[in-house]
Amino acid sequence: MATNHNKTACKDLFYKKTADNDILYYILKPKKGSKNDVEKIIGKKSDGFTEEEICHKWLKKIRPTERYSTNKTGVFWRHCTSNGKPDKTFYITYKIIDENDPTKKKTVESVVGKFSHGIREAYAYQKYTETINNLRLGESVPIKRKKKKIYTLSDAFNEYIIAMESDGKKTWKKDKELYENHLKKFHTFELVSLTQENFNTLKAEKLKTHSKRTVQYILAVARQIINYAISFASDKEVIKFVNPLSGGKVKVKSIDNSNKAFFTYEQADKLLAELIKFKNVNLLYQLTVILLHTGARFSEVASLTWNDINFNDGTIFFKATKDGNARHISMSKLLKNILEELPRDNSLVFPSQKGTQIVQMPDKWQKVVDSIIPNNKITIERFKNGLMVELSNTDRKLLSTQTKNRLTVHSLRHTHASWMAISGNFNLMEIRDELGHTTTKMTERYAHLMPKDRHKKTNALFDNI
């Protein structure tokens, strides 16, 4: 009787519950000479791993190196990819005399070829028998080892971006854009040849035309690509390579680029009055209200589903992210009415026109804000004839000032928190919990807005003594 195996969401990975309520995650491997597969344990829940973590371990670390036997002696295969598509590589193994110790033999593994190149089990076995016969006759083996391929930054980037896209990293498209626009000069460089000097030179070049924040992002993407290669590459030289960007070896002078601007009550009213004109055309008005009334990040609002909305108790649940804690936020009457009016033909509360998750606020929103808020528009021209221009120190300082003081989509979050602080009805802990900050360090930026009644309270305490 065939055994039923419970599939996980991960390719080729199964699970089963044990008598002590543990969960074992395993793969199936063919057993030579038998129709039944053998279970190989990859991990278990009691070790503290989630299914997602075990899946990542299987796909990124174990699966590429796991060896699968065939019905042919000396022939096996491993998973691989070719042009981003699943493939498998056939190998043969045989023993030869160890040149370091002639009394012993060592096992040699030779690549025969890929399935996508027309290589099959039978052909691999043919090469195995030829190799064994030649060894018995004292002749050289017919399969030559491949010349080592140079592993370039381009190779590392291609592997990194495929993994980030499949893992659902939200910024993978931005990472790709930064690489193609700024890191392609190192495209053909052997990864292990890259040095701190290479990236210091790149930093100096980019600072002439780009903001410090952008240059920080460029270097961060380069660091992440190299770190990924070191973690998952099969090349021993790459694995031992020390990342020239690790540990802040190439630094961009720290900057205070945080935008603390927030809307006044009058500005917020003016903005909503303008956006309500588009209420039945797009979601600008609805998105602005929920961002302003909850203080949530745009990404948190974009990922909201109808299961997160509780009309009965009037709350919205924002899931935990790498940047913030999970939390329930109370709905204002206006926000509740707006949500009740929205169609529910998609699991997402705010789907795009294609029915997928929206990535960012439409550009029209910023244009509306710039048109109604004086001096909010960036006046420094960054491009000329399609190319970024090198800015003078004066223009660079002006651009920095305009960027810091500009009202943007994220300013709606600052506005929510700032109004809480100004009201004097909330302490920092409550503001922290409302925003989902993991610590009060980020929340402390709003402390200066809170009423300064500490001195009055202190005097009142000691005047009575």
PAMARFI-416537 format. One line per 10 residues: number of its first residue (from 1); for each residue x, z, y of C-alpha. Coordinates in nm, 3 decimals. Each point is the difference from the previous one (the first is absolute). Example, Ala and Ser with C-alpha at 12.3 -4.5 7.8 and 13.67 -1.06 7.14 Angstrom:
% residues 2
1 = 1.230 0.780 -0.450; 0.137 -0.066 0.344
***
This chain:
% residues 465
1 = 0.000 0.000 0.000; 0.139 -0.105 0.339; 0.098 0.274 0.244; -0.160 -0.005 0.343; 0.248 0.039 0.282; -0.113 0.115 0.343; 0.136 -0.229 0.269; 0.129 0.127 0.334; -0.006 -0.205 0.319; 0.365 -0.076 -0.070
11 = 0.107 -0.305 -0.201; 0.080 0.076 -0.368; -0.037 0.376 0.054; -0.252 0.207 -0.201; -0.101 0.365 -0.013; -0.150 0.253 -0.241; -0.107 0.362 0.020; 0.157 0.261 -0.224; -0.159 0.303 -0.164; 0.139 0.228 0.274
21 = -0.160 -0.217 0.275; 0.325 -0.167 0.099; 0.012 -0.375 0.068; 0.269 -0.216 -0.159; 0.088 -0.337 0.150; 0.151 -0.253 -0.239; 0.075 -0.365 -0.069; -0.043 -0.195 -0.323; 0.297 -0.164 -0.168; -0.016 -0.228 -0.304
31 = 0.129 0.151 -0.322; 0.208 -0.235 -0.208; -0.162 -0.083 -0.331; -0.329 0.158 0.101; -0.320 -0.112 0.171; -0.033 0.337 0.169; 0.169 0.070 0.333; 0.208 0.307 0.068; -0.086 0.231 0.290; 0.285 0.089 0.234
41 = -0.064 0.290 0.239; 0.088 -0.073 0.364; -0.115 0.327 0.156; -0.263 0.270 -0.002; -0.219 0.175 0.253; 0.134 0.347 -0.085; 0.342 -0.105 0.133; -0.156 -0.009 0.347; -0.031 -0.377 0.030; -0.310 -0.186 0.119
51 = -0.114 -0.320 -0.168; 0.113 -0.192 0.309; 0.351 0.149 -0.018; 0.031 -0.074 -0.372; -0.124 -0.353 0.061; 0.266 -0.051 0.267; 0.268 0.140 -0.232; -0.113 -0.235 -0.279; -0.024 -0.317 0.211; 0.309 0.050 0.216
61 = 0.248 0.180 -0.224; -0.089 -0.010 -0.369; -0.188 -0.326 -0.055; 0.280 -0.232 0.127; 0.251 0.160 -0.241; -0.228 0.071 -0.298; 0.106 -0.203 -0.304; -0.264 -0.154 -0.228; 0.084 -0.105 -0.353; -0.131 -0.315 -0.164
71 = -0.060 -0.098 -0.363; 0.339 -0.171 0.002; 0.313 0.198 -0.083; 0.230 0.047 0.297; -0.248 -0.142 0.251; -0.181 0.200 0.269; -0.133 -0.048 0.350; -0.052 0.179 0.331; -0.248 -0.036 0.285; 0.125 -0.183 0.310
81 = -0.134 -0.206 0.289; 0.064 -0.360 0.104; -0.100 -0.108 0.350; -0.217 0.310 0.025; -0.188 -0.071 -0.325; 0.015 0.197 -0.329; 0.251 -0.140 -0.249; 0.214 0.121 -0.290; 0.362 -0.048 -0.095; 0.115 -0.039 -0.363
91 = 0.322 0.166 -0.122; 0.194 0.019 -0.323; 0.223 0.284 -0.120; 0.291 -0.006 -0.239; 0.309 0.207 -0.080; 0.362 -0.088 0.066; 0.327 0.187 -0.048; 0.070 0.241 0.285; 0.322 -0.117 0.169; 0.074 0.362 0.103
101 = -0.036 0.126 -0.358; 0.031 -0.269 -0.273; -0.133 0.247 -0.259; -0.338 -0.001 0.172; -0.260 -0.254 0.099; -0.206 -0.019 0.316; -0.337 -0.158 0.067; -0.010 -0.299 0.231; -0.314 -0.117 0.179; -0.026 -0.366 0.108
111 = -0.264 -0.172 0.210; -0.160 -0.305 -0.162; -0.244 -0.094 0.277; -0.342 0.046 0.156; -0.342 -0.081 -0.138; -0.075 -0.198 0.316; 0.301 -0.222 -0.077; -0.139 -0.091 -0.339; 0.189 0.260 -0.206; -0.196 0.135 -0.298
121 = 0.056 0.252 -0.278; 0.094 -0.268 -0.254; 0.266 -0.152 0.225; 0.147 0.341 0.075; 0.019 0.072 -0.374; 0.175 -0.333 -0.055; 0.266 0.106 0.252; 0.027 0.336 -0.174; 0.071 -0.159 -0.340; 0.251 -0.242 0.155
131 = 0.179 0.294 0.164; 0.013 0.204 -0.323; 0.133 -0.298 -0.200; 0.268 -0.073 0.260; 0.110 0.363 0.002; 0.033 -0.003 -0.381; 0.216 -0.312 0.023; 0.208 0.149 0.279; -0.124 -0.254 0.254; -0.113 0.064 0.358
141 = -0.364 0.073 0.063; -0.215 -0.288 0.132; -0.163 0.202 0.279; 0.214 0.064 0.303; -0.066 0.290 0.225; -0.142 -0.103 0.334; 0.228 0.004 0.299; -0.092 0.296 0.215; -0.242 -0.099 0.275; 0.070 0.131 0.348
151 = -0.276 0.239 0.101; -0.082 -0.072 0.364; -0.207 0.177 0.265; -0.249 -0.284 -0.051; -0.034 0.094 -0.369; -0.052 0.364 0.095; -0.258 -0.090 0.264; -0.202 -0.222 -0.238; -0.019 0.277 -0.260; -0.081 0.261 0.264
161 = -0.282 -0.194 0.166; -0.166 -0.091 -0.333; 0.006 0.367 -0.101; -0.132 0.121 0.337; -0.285 -0.252 -0.005; -0.098 0.089 -0.358; 0.022 0.373 0.080; -0.235 -0.052 0.293; 0.241 0.105 0.274; -0.195 -0.045 0.322
171 = 0.297 -0.125 0.204; 0.142 -0.253 -0.249; -0.100 -0.295 0.222; 0.170 0.164 0.299; 0.311 0.065 -0.213; 0.004 -0.367 -0.099; -0.035 -0.111 0.362; 0.284 0.226 0.116; 0.227 -0.125 -0.278; -0.069 -0.368 0.068
181 = 0.037 0.037 0.376; 0.300 0.231 0.017; 0.185 0.044 -0.331; 0.032 -0.357 -0.128; 0.352 -0.025 0.141; 0.100 0.210 -0.304; -0.218 -0.206 -0.237; 0.288 -0.135 -0.211; 0.229 0.303 0.031; 0.085 0.170 -0.328
191 = -0.182 0.333 0.023; 0.303 0.213 -0.085; 0.205 -0.175 0.272; -0.223 0.124 0.285; 0.165 0.259 0.225; -0.084 0.234 0.286; 0.179 -0.241 0.231; -0.242 -0.279 -0.096; -0.297 0.211 0.104; 0.167 0.144 0.311
201 = 0.056 -0.358 0.118; -0.362 -0.086 -0.081; -0.118 0.308 0.191; 0.199 -0.097 0.309; -0.140 -0.354 -0.009; -0.361 0.107 -0.041; 0.014 0.268 0.272; 0.061 -0.277 0.254; -0.345 -0.148 -0.060; -0.205 0.264 -0.181
211 = -0.112 0.356 0.058; 0.182 0.287 -0.166; -0.309 0.072 -0.209; -0.003 -0.357 -0.136; 0.371 0.017 -0.086; -0.064 0.329 -0.180; -0.270 -0.173 -0.208; 0.234 -0.291 -0.083; 0.272 0.235 -0.125; -0.256 0.208 -0.189
221 = -0.126 -0.307 -0.190; 0.358 -0.100 -0.086; 0.068 0.353 -0.126; -0.314 0.000 -0.214; 0.084 -0.339 -0.156; 0.351 0.115 -0.094; -0.128 0.335 -0.132; -0.252 -0.182 -0.219; 0.273 -0.224 -0.141; 0.223 0.298 -0.078
231 = -0.289 0.173 -0.179; -0.128 -0.291 -0.207; 0.271 -0.267 -0.030; 0.159 -0.063 -0.341; 0.339 -0.084 0.153; 0.229 0.303 -0.053; 0.198 -0.080 0.317; -0.321 0.005 0.206; -0.117 0.327 -0.159; 0.327 0.168 0.103
241 = -0.008 -0.152 0.351; -0.019 0.245 0.292; -0.259 -0.115 0.253; 0.182 -0.064 0.333; -0.320 0.100 0.183; -0.067 0.328 -0.182; 0.036 0.338 0.166; -0.032 -0.140 0.353; 0.335 -0.180 -0.018; -0.126 -0.270 0.239
251 = -0.203 0.174 0.267; -0.205 -0.115 0.294; 0.017 0.263 0.274; -0.305 0.221 -0.036; -0.280 -0.078 0.242; -0.318 0.165 0.112; -0.227 -0.297 -0.054; -0.313 0.201 -0.069; -0.306 -0.112 0.191; -0.188 0.310 0.121
261 = -0.248 -0.187 0.221; -0.366 0.089 -0.043; -0.327 -0.116 0.156; -0.172 0.203 0.270; -0.372 0.060 -0.046; -0.072 -0.264 0.264; 0.229 -0.257 -0.163; -0.153 0.063 -0.344; -0.352 -0.043 0.140; 0.105 -0.321 0.173
271 = 0.155 -0.137 -0.320; -0.304 0.078 -0.216; -0.231 -0.151 0.262; 0.201 -0.322 -0.016; 0.031 -0.011 -0.380; -0.368 0.069 -0.070; -0.063 -0.353 0.129; 0.164 -0.126 -0.323; -0.182 0.246 -0.227; -0.185 -0.271 -0.191
281 = 0.291 -0.247 0.005; 0.291 0.202 -0.140; 0.092 0.357 -0.090; 0.207 0.082 0.311; -0.256 0.246 0.136; -0.067 0.170 -0.335; 0.371 0.031 -0.082; 0.075 0.144 0.345; -0.270 0.266 -0.035; 0.115 0.120 -0.343
291 = 0.367 0.007 0.105; -0.082 0.191 0.319; -0.247 0.244 -0.159; 0.211 0.082 -0.310; 0.360 -0.031 0.118; 0.082 -0.184 -0.322; 0.277 -0.255 -0.040; -0.112 -0.363 -0.004; 0.122 -0.042 -0.359; -0.212 0.299 -0.107
301 = -0.312 -0.148 0.157; 0.072 -0.345 -0.144; 0.016 0.142 -0.354; -0.324 0.202 0.026; -0.261 -0.071 -0.265; -0.367 0.096 0.002; 0.082 0.269 -0.259; 0.201 0.174 0.275; -0.303 0.024 0.230; -0.235 0.294 -0.055
311 = -0.310 -0.045 0.215; -0.159 0.315 -0.145; 0.254 0.243 0.143; 0.119 -0.237 0.275; 0.367 -0.025 -0.099; 0.259 -0.269 -0.073; 0.271 0.056 -0.260; 0.344 -0.143 0.077; 0.223 -0.022 -0.308; 0.355 0.133 -0.005
321 = 0.274 -0.250 0.083; 0.378 0.023 0.012; -0.038 0.069 0.373; -0.285 0.249 -0.002; -0.216 0.254 -0.182; -0.348 -0.060 -0.135; -0.277 0.141 0.219; -0.371 -0.002 0.081; -0.096 -0.090 0.358; -0.340 0.068 0.150
331 = -0.201 -0.298 0.130; -0.137 0.001 0.354; -0.359 -0.117 0.047; 0.119 -0.330 0.150; 0.241 -0.064 -0.286; -0.260 0.087 -0.264; -0.251 -0.242 0.157; 0.259 -0.277 0.013; 0.096 0.044 -0.366; -0.365 0.005 -0.109
341 = -0.051 -0.337 0.169; 0.288 -0.169 -0.183; -0.077 -0.224 -0.303; 0.104 0.138 -0.341; 0.061 -0.323 -0.191; 0.367 0.093 -0.052; 0.163 0.316 -0.132; 0.210 0.010 0.318; -0.167 0.137 0.312; 0.188 -0.244 0.226
351 = 0.086 -0.310 -0.209; 0.156 -0.313 0.145; -0.196 -0.325 0.013; 0.153 -0.083 -0.340; -0.120 0.333 -0.141; 0.351 0.147 -0.022; 0.155 0.297 0.179; 0.079 -0.067 0.366; 0.366 0.035 0.087; -0.013 0.057 0.376
361 = -0.236 0.011 0.294; -0.084 -0.354 0.121; 0.217 -0.116 0.295; -0.310 -0.028 0.218; -0.018 0.381 0.018; 0.335 0.029 0.181; -0.094 -0.285 0.235; -0.319 0.184 0.096; 0.191 0.324 0.065; 0.264 -0.182 0.210
371 = -0.274 -0.165 0.205; -0.179 0.323 0.096; 0.291 0.248 0.026; 0.230 -0.065 0.301; 0.372 -0.049 -0.074; -0.052 0.022 -0.377; 0.128 -0.348 -0.081; 0.366 -0.060 -0.094; 0.147 -0.214 0.279; 0.348 -0.060 -0.141
381 = 0.025 -0.342 -0.167; 0.176 0.029 -0.336; -0.011 -0.369 -0.095; 0.101 -0.322 0.170; -0.055 -0.338 -0.168; -0.079 0.182 -0.323; 0.325 0.201 -0.003; 0.060 0.366 0.081; 0.191 0.045 0.324; 0.278 0.250 0.067
391 = -0.137 0.264 0.238; 0.183 0.151 0.295; 0.040 0.379 0.005; -0.265 0.019 0.275; -0.251 -0.201 -0.201; 0.081 0.196 -0.313; -0.071 0.333 0.175; -0.322 -0.137 0.149; -0.111 -0.129 -0.340; 0.069 0.340 -0.156
401 = -0.205 0.175 0.270; -0.290 -0.243 -0.033; 0.002 0.031 -0.378; -0.004 0.382 0.010; -0.285 0.016 0.251; -0.213 -0.281 -0.140; -0.344 0.078 -0.140; -0.019 -0.149 -0.350; -0.215 0.042 -0.311; 0.208 0.302 -0.105
411 = -0.075 0.155 0.340; -0.353 0.067 -0.128; 0.151 0.250 -0.247; 0.204 0.160 0.281; -0.314 0.013 0.212; -0.197 0.187 -0.267; 0.277 0.261 -0.036; 0.067 0.024 0.375; -0.366 0.063 0.080; -0.005 0.274 -0.267
421 = 0.305 0.164 0.161; -0.131 -0.032 0.358; -0.333 0.159 -0.095; 0.173 0.329 -0.081; -0.232 0.049 -0.298; 0.252 -0.088 -0.271; 0.338 0.144 -0.099; 0.291 -0.210 -0.130; -0.085 0.075 -0.364; -0.351 -0.138 0.045
431 = 0.129 -0.312 0.177; 0.256 -0.044 -0.279; -0.271 0.016 -0.267; -0.223 -0.241 0.195; 0.278 -0.260 0.020; 0.123 0.053 -0.356; 0.354 0.087 0.108; 0.206 0.145 -0.284; 0.177 0.240 0.242; -0.062 0.126 0.354
441 = 0.314 -0.177 0.129; -0.193 -0.317 0.079; -0.290 0.200 0.143; 0.222 0.184 0.246; 0.004 -0.307 0.226; -0.350 0.103 0.113; 0.089 0.364 0.076; 0.078 -0.071 0.368; -0.361 -0.115 0.049; -0.149 0.331 -0.110
451 = -0.119 0.242 0.275; 0.280 0.231 0.117; -0.184 0.330 -0.032; 0.274 0.187 -0.188; 0.120 0.176 0.317; -0.350 0.121 0.086; -0.048 0.134 -0.352; 0.339 0.178 0.008; -0.070 0.161 0.340; -0.345 0.111 -0.115
461 = 0.155 0.162 -0.307; 0.269 0.200 0.183; -0.191 0.077 0.321; -0.220 0.230 -0.208; 0.296 0.205 -0.128
***
